[in-house]
């Protein structure tokens, strides 16, 4: 296998080719009789390398491309795709989509976005930073992270390995309402998962760094040492008694609470009545000191996008203000099902952040432990255990028992439970220790009380 991953040599030229493919496919759809159509052409390549016991374990290179077309016969819709970009293949894909559209049932919500909602002009958000790294170089980087973890202590006895992943791609999206746009993008990550102890007393933890630009990744040795420190801290793990206690979600897990809010406030769940936030617009859903901000236009951020998956302009907005729900997360289809307008969230949320009006610059992680006082710090959640219809929340958890603001010992084999509606309103503090994961960011989150099923 060649160590040097093939690169996209001339993305501007390929973007021009993709634009022509979209234009041609839209023309074929019009010739077939479609009332509207949308086409997306995309290509991506990636390199994934993993090491284990400081030796190379796997090397995987990927390259994918596809053209997807959706055609409309009034309010009937059909879709097809192909990885063959020849004129004949394009015509066959269009014919297949048109055949499906003519024989499906009408859907009053089906159709393209309105022309005035489309991002006909959009900014360059600096989303493409390719990483010219060979498989051999990536392997050495992964092994550096592993060795750094193993060097921390003799109690780090093994690892589940380290991995380096890099991906870049580009796409063009167009439709018959006049939208035609696209851009290149990239994502890179480095992770390691050490194992501490022996026999039945073994513990595992991990850490990772991800970014659009390789220079923004954390140092491999730093990741390895921090992952080892987290793993060693787990060796003191033991159960705690059952009861109701304050709970502090570590910042990387607090981001998951934002994800739960997005899921509950998403159009698909709302129009199906599968959310505890049905008809909650304008109502109090979080504690009154909390805001949730969405900003799709942060240059280089992992959740940035100049348009959504339908070509619609996304909104820089306040989703929650002073605890009140001010907006849902809607695509064109789900908005129509609810009798509303799209919010530019076809494909998900964009750079969502949870903020408290009470947070001070000095509210770092030690300060949040002091706010917790005596209670449970959660650093890992196990299983799904969330019912979005009722809001009931029950998940296995690992973390640390805290007394008088000081960590006492690790805690395992417990379950934390509550209801998301109550949990959201019982958030008493958000830390200044902000951590971003993907398209969401938050500091650590302190919830007044949750049920803990322990020993």
C-alpha positions in Angstrom: 0.0 0.0 0.0 1.3 3.5 -0.8 2.0 5.5 2.3 1.0 8.8 0.6 -2.7 9.2 0.5 -4.0 10.6 -2.8 -5.1 14.2 -2.6 -7.7 16.2 -4.4 -5.3 18.1 -6.7 -7.6 20.7 -8.1 -10.8 21.2 -6.1 -11.8 24.4 -8.0 -11.7 22.5 -11.3 -13.6 19.6 -9.8 -16.2 22.0 -8.3 -16.7 23.3 -11.8 -17.2 19.7 -13.1 -19.7 19.0 -10.3 -21.6 22.2 -11.1 -22.0 21.0 -14.6 -23.1 17.6 -13.5 -25.8 19.2 -11.3 -26.9 21.5 -14.2 -27.1 18.5 -16.6 -29.1 16.3 -14.2 -31.5 19.2 -13.5 -32.0 19.6 -17.2 -32.6 15.9 -17.7 -35.2 16.0 -14.9 -37.0 18.9 -16.6 -37.0 17.0 -19.9 -38.5 14.0 -18.2 -41.4 16.2 -17.0 -40.4 16.8 -13.4 -42.0 19.9 -11.9 -39.0 20.4 -9.6 -35.7 18.7 -8.8 -32.7 18.8 -6.5 -29.3 17.3 -7.1 -26.2 16.8 -4.9 -22.8 15.6 -6.2 -20.2 14.8 -3.6 -16.8 13.3 -3.2 -14.7 12.5 -0.2 -11.5 10.7 0.7 -10.1 9.6 4.1 -7.2 7.9 5.9 -7.7 6.0 9.1 -4.8 4.5 10.9 -4.8 2.7 14.3 -2.0 1.3 16.5 -2.2 -1.2 19.4 0.6 -2.0 21.8 2.7 0.6 19.9 2.4 -1.4 16.7 0.5 -0.7 13.6 -2.9 -2.5 13.7 -5.0 -1.2 10.7 -4.6 1.2 7.8 -7.7 2.1 5.8 -8.0 4.5 2.9 -11.4 5.4 1.5 -12.7 7.3 -1.4 -16.3 7.8 -2.2 -18.4 9.7 -4.6 -22.0 9.9 -5.4 -24.7 11.8 -7.2 -28.2 11.9 -5.6 -31.2 13.3 -7.4 -34.7 14.0 -6.1 -37.5 14.8 -8.5 -41.0 16.0 -7.9 -44.2 15.4 -9.9 -46.3 18.0 -8.1 -46.3 16.8 -4.6 -45.1 13.3 -5.4 -41.4 12.7 -4.8 -38.8 10.1 -6.0 -35.1 9.8 -5.4 -32.2 7.8 -6.9 -28.4 7.9 -6.8 -25.4 6.8 -8.7 -21.6 6.7 -8.4 -21.2 6.7 -12.2 -21.0 10.2 -13.5 -21.4 9.4 -17.2 -24.2 11.1 -19.1 -25.9 7.7 -19.6 -25.8 7.0 -15.8 -27.2 10.4 -15.0 -30.1 9.9 -17.4 -30.8 6.4 -15.8 -30.7 7.9 -12.3 -33.1 10.7 -13.3 -35.5 8.1 -15.0 -35.4 5.9 -11.9 -36.3 8.9 -9.6 -39.0 10.0 -12.0 -40.5 6.5 -12.2 -40.7 6.4 -8.4 -42.2 9.9 -8.2 -45.0 9.1 -10.6 -46.2 6.1 -8.5 -45.9 7.4 -4.9 -48.7 8.9 -3.0 -49.0 12.7 -2.8 -47.6 14.4 0.3 -48.8 18.0 0.9 -45.6 18.8 2.7 -43.3 17.6 -0.1 -41.4 20.1 -2.3 -38.4 22.3 -2.5 -37.8 25.4 -0.3 -39.2 28.7 -1.5 -36.8 30.7 -3.6 -36.5 33.5 -1.1 -35.2 31.1 1.5 -32.2 29.9 -0.5 -28.7 31.1 0.1 -28.0 32.5 -3.4 -25.0 34.3 -1.9 -23.0 32.9 1.0 -19.7 33.5 2.8 -16.5 31.4 2.7 -16.3 30.0 6.2 -12.8 28.5 6.0 -14.0 24.9 6.3 -11.3 23.1 4.3 -7.8 22.3 5.7 -6.4 19.2 4.1 -3.8 17.2 6.0 -0.9 16.0 3.9 -0.1 13.0 6.1 1.0 9.6 4.9 0.0 6.3 6.5 3.5 5.9 8.0 3.4 9.4 9.5 -0.1 8.8 10.9 1.0 5.5 12.4 4.0 7.2 14.1 1.6 9.9 15.5 -0.8 7.3 16.9 2.1 5.4 18.5 3.4 8.6 20.1 0.1 9.0 21.8 0.1 5.4 23.0 3.7 5.6 24.3 2.9 8.8 26.2 0.0 7.1 27.9 2.0 4.0 28.8 4.8 6.2 30.2 2.6 7.9 32.8 2.6 5.0 35.3 3.3 1.3 35.6 -0.4 0.9 36.4 -1.1 1.7 32.7 -0.8 -1.9 31.7 -2.2 -1.9 28.2 -4.2 0.2 25.7 -7.2 -0.4 23.4 -5.1 1.5 20.9 -4.8 4.9 19.4 -6.1 6.2 16.1 -5.5 9.0 13.6 -8.3 9.9 11.2 -8.3 12.4 8.4 -11.0 13.2 5.9 -11.6 15.8 3.3 -14.3 16.2 0.7 -16.4 18.6 -1.4 -19.8 18.8 -2.9 -22.2 20.8 -5.0 -25.9 21.1 -4.4 -28.4 22.6 -6.8 -32.1 22.7 -7.4 -34.6 24.0 -10.0 -35.5 27.0 -7.9 -32.2 28.7 -8.8 -29.8 27.5 -6.1 -26.4 26.2 -7.0 -23.6 26.1 -4.4 -20.9 24.0 -2.8 -17.7 24.0 -0.9 -14.8 21.8 0.3 -14.5 20.7 3.9 -12.3 18.6 6.2 -12.3 16.8 9.6 -9.4 15.3 11.5 -9.0 13.6 14.8 -6.5 11.8 17.1 -7.5 9.5 20.0 -6.1 7.0 22.5 -7.7 4.7 25.0 -5.4 3.4 27.8 -6.1 0.5 30.2 -5.1 0.6 33.9 -4.8 -2.2 36.4 -5.0 -6.0 36.1 -7.6 -8.8 36.2 -11.0 -7.8 37.5 -9.7 -4.4 38.7 -8.9 -3.1 35.2 -10.3 0.2 34.1 -10.4 2.0 30.7 -10.8 5.6 29.7 -9.9 7.7 26.6 -9.4 11.1 25.3 -9.3 12.6 21.8 -8.9 15.8 19.9 -10.8 16.8 16.7 -10.7 19.8 14.4 -11.1 21.0 10.8 -7.4 22.1 10.6 -4.7 19.6 11.6 -2.7 22.3 13.4 -5.6 22.8 15.8 -5.3 19.2 17.1 -3.9 18.8 20.5 -0.4 17.4 20.9 -0.2 13.6 20.7 1.7 13.3 23.9 -0.7 15.7 25.7 -3.6 13.5 24.6 -1.9 10.4 25.7 -0.9 11.7 29.2 -4.4 13.1 29.8 -6.1 9.9 28.7 -3.8 8.0 31.1 -4.6 10.3 34.0 -8.3 9.8 33.5 -7.8 6.1 33.4 -5.7 5.9 36.5 -8.3 8.0 38.4 -10.8 5.2 37.8 -8.9 2.6 39.8 -10.5 3.8 43.0 -14.0 2.9 41.6 -16.6 1.6 43.9 -20.4 1.9 44.3 -22.2 4.5 46.3 -25.6 4.2 48.2 -28.9 4.9 46.5 -30.3 8.3 46.9 -31.0 11.7 45.5 -28.0 14.0 45.1 -26.8 17.0 43.1 -25.2 15.9 39.8 -22.4 17.6 37.9 -22.1 16.7 34.2 -18.5 17.1 33.0 -18.4 19.5 30.0 -18.0 16.8 27.3 -21.1 15.1 28.6 -23.0 18.3 29.2 -22.9 18.7 25.4 -25.1 15.6 25.3 -27.8 17.5 27.2 -27.8 20.1 24.4 -28.2 17.2 22.0 -31.2 16.0 23.9 -32.7 19.4 23.6 -32.1 19.4 19.8 -33.7 16.0 19.5 -36.8 17.0 21.4 -37.1 20.4 19.6 -36.6 18.9 16.1 -39.4 19.0 13.6 -39.4 15.3 12.9 -40.1 14.5 16.6 -42.6 17.4 16.9 -44.9 16.7 14.0 -45.0 13.0 15.0 -45.9 14.0 18.5 -42.9 12.0 19.7 -41.4 14.7 21.9 -42.1 16.1 25.4 -41.6 19.6 23.9 -44.7 19.5 21.6 -46.3 22.9 21.6 -43.6 24.3 23.9 -42.7 27.3 21.7 -42.6 30.4 23.9 -42.7 28.3 27.1 -40.1 27.8 29.8 -38.0 24.8 29.0 -34.7 25.6 30.8 -33.8 27.4 34.0 -34.4 31.2 33.6 -30.7 32.1 33.6 -30.0 29.9 30.5 -29.6 30.8 26.8 -29.0 28.6 23.9 -27.3 30.3 20.9 -26.9 29.0 17.4 -24.4 30.5 15.0 -23.7 28.8 11.7 -21.2 31.4 10.5 -18.2 31.0 12.8 -15.1 30.6 10.5 -13.5 27.2 10.8 -15.9 25.8 13.4 -17.0 22.2 13.1 -20.7 23.1 13.1 -20.5 25.9 10.6 -22.3 25.9 7.2 -23.2 28.7 4.8 -26.4 26.8 3.9 -28.2 23.7 5.1 -28.8 20.4 3.3 -31.5 22.0 1.1 -29.6 25.2 0.2 -31.5 27.3 2.8 -29.8 30.1 4.7 -29.3 29.0 8.3 -30.1 31.4 11.1 -27.8 33.0 13.6 -30.3 33.1 16.4 -31.2 32.6 20.0 -33.0 29.2 20.4 -33.6 29.6 24.1 -33.6 33.0 25.8 -33.9 33.3 29.6 -35.2 29.7 29.7 -37.9 30.3 27.1 -38.0 28.2 23.9 -37.8 30.7 21.0 -37.3 28.3 18.1 -37.4 24.8 16.8 -35.0 23.0 14.5 -36.8 22.6 11.2 -36.2 21.5 7.6 -38.6 22.6 4.8 -40.6 19.4 5.1 -40.9 19.3 8.9 -41.8 23.0 8.9 -44.6 22.5 6.5 -45.9 19.6 8.5 -46.1 22.0 11.5 -47.4 24.9 9.5 -44.2 26.9 10.0 -41.1 28.1 8.1 -37.8 26.3 7.8 -35.1 27.4 10.2 -32.3 26.1 7.9 -31.6 23.0 10.0 -32.0 20.3 7.3 -29.0 18.2 8.4 -28.9 19.3 12.0 -27.9 22.2 14.3 -25.0 24.6 13.7 -22.6 25.6 16.5 -25.0 25.4 19.3 -23.8 26.7 22.7 -25.3 26.6 26.2 -24.7 29.7 28.3 -25.7 30.8 31.7 -26.1 34.5 32.7 -24.7 33.5 36.1 -21.4 32.2 34.8 -18.3 34.1 35.9 -14.9 33.9 34.3 -13.6 32.2 37.4 -16.1 29.3 37.2 -13.6 26.8 36.1 -13.9 23.0 36.8 -12.6 23.2 40.4 -15.1 26.0 41.0 -17.9 23.9 39.7 -16.8 21.1 42.0 -17.1 23.5 44.9 -20.6 24.5 43.7 -21.5 20.8 43.6 -20.4 20.5 47.2 -21.4 16.9 48.0 -22.7 14.9 45.1 -21.9 13.0 41.9 -19.6 14.1 39.1 -20.5 12.2 35.9 -17.7 11.6 33.4 -19.2 8.7 31.3 -22.7 7.7 30.4 -23.6 4.1 29.3 -26.5 3.1 27.1 -29.3 5.3 25.6 -32.2 5.2 28.1 -33.9 8.4 27.0 -37.6 8.5 26.2 -38.2 11.7 24.2 -42.0 11.2 24.3 -42.1 11.5 28.1 -38.7 13.0 28.8 -37.8 10.1 31.1 -34.1 9.8 31.5 -32.2 6.8 32.9 -28.6 5.9 32.1 -25.8 3.9 33.5 -23.0 6.2 34.7 -19.4 6.3 35.7 -17.9 9.2 37.6 -16.7 10.4 41.0 -18.1 11.0 44.4 -17.4 14.5 45.6 -17.6 15.7 49.2 -17.2 19.3 50.2 -16.0 20.2 46.7 -13.2 17.6 46.6 -13.2 14.4 44.6 -13.1 11.4 47.0 -13.1 8.3 44.8 -14.4 6.9 41.5 -17.9 5.6 41.3 -19.1 2.7 39.1 -22.2 0.5 38.6 -24.7 3.2 39.2 -27.7 4.5 37.3 -28.8 8.2 37.2 -32.4 8.9 36.5 -34.7 11.9 36.1 -36.9 13.6 33.6 -35.4 15.9 31.0 -38.1 18.5 31.6 -37.2 18.7 35.3 -33.4 18.3 34.6 -33.4 21.3 32.2 -35.2 23.5 34.7 -33.0 22.3 37.6 -29.7 23.4 36.0 -28.3 25.7 38.6 -24.9 26.5 37.1 -22.9 26.2 33.8 -19.1 26.3 34.1 -16.7 28.5 32.2 -14.8 25.3 31.3 -16.3 25.3 27.9 -15.7 22.2 25.7 -16.8 21.8 22.1 -17.8 18.5 20.6 -18.8 18.6 17.0 -21.5 21.2 16.5 -22.2 21.8 20.2 -20.4 23.4 23.1 -21.0 23.8 26.8 -19.3 24.1 30.1 -19.9 21.6 32.9 -23.5 21.6 34.0 -24.7 21.3 37.6 -28.2 19.9 38.1 -29.8 20.5 41.5 -30.9 16.9 42.1 -31.2 13.5 40.4 -32.0 10.0 41.5 -28.9 7.7 41.8 -29.4 3.9 42.0 -26.2 2.6 43.6 -25.3 -0.2 46.0 
